[in-house]
């Protein structure tokens, strides 16, 4: 996050999970050092350090770092893990923590499960982008379903935009905020810049920022 903020990125994404004892921790995968995060306690997880010697960070620690600056958003990906109820609980507890820490102006959300989106929308007005599902198209991802469900922002994997370029035109006409992931190839960066996406998620922000600057 600090590196993204120093570069001037709009945001830096993190993935949040809920432990068996209701701690919100940051990790991409549902497992950590052989442990299923949702079935492990926080103490069990931090007993095994990260490769750099640090412990697995909590969402509270991430938010604290984000609040040290004002230019870059913390983009919280609420993981769709376990049962429907567990996935919803991750989202609800995340939104409550953000409110507790008065961190609303630093945060935006990504949500893959629509029931989680609905539950979070009841307690927060912050931007929530709908992710759909990795590599599998869902009916809920269609622009008409997005409109019917009142979604204002989508963040789909690049393959869906390539398969449905007409969706891009429809979303833009309906003023839906557009993001795409994970855009690492230069030709893909050029495609999404050409189509004037609102945001582009990449593992190579320096390269993308250079392209944006050169087009200016």
URZI-V217735 format. One record per backbone hydrogen bond with DSSP energy under -1.0 kcal/mol. NH is the residue of the N-H (numbers start at 1). CO is the residue of the C=O. Records with the same first field share a line. If there is no record, write none. Layout:
NH->CO / CO
This chain:
5->1
6->2
7->3
9->4
12->73
14->75
16->77
17->25
19->23
20->40
22->19
25->17
26->57
27->15
32->35
35->32
37->30
39->36
40->37
45->41
46->42
48->45
50->54
53->50
59->24
62->58
63->59
64->60
65->61
66->62
67->63
68->65
69->66
73->10
74->106
75->12
76->108
77->14
78->110
79->16
81->79
87->83
88->84
89->85
90->86
91->87
92->88
93->89
94->90
95->91
96->92
97->93
98->94
99->95
100->96
101->97
102->99
103->98
106->103
107->104
108->74
109->127
110->76
111->129
117->113
118->114
119->115
120->116
121->117
123->120
124->120
129->109
130->153
131->111
141->138
142->139
146->142
147->143
148->144
149->145
150->147
151->146
154->177
155->130
156->179
158->181
160->157
162->158
163->159
164->160
167->164
169->165
170->166
171->167
172->168
173->169
174->170
175->172
176->171
177->152
179->154
181->156
183->201
184->182
189->185
190->186
191->187
192->188
193->189
194->190
195->191
196->193
197->192
199->178
201->180
208->204
209->205
210->206
211->207
212->208
213->209
214->210
215->211
216->212
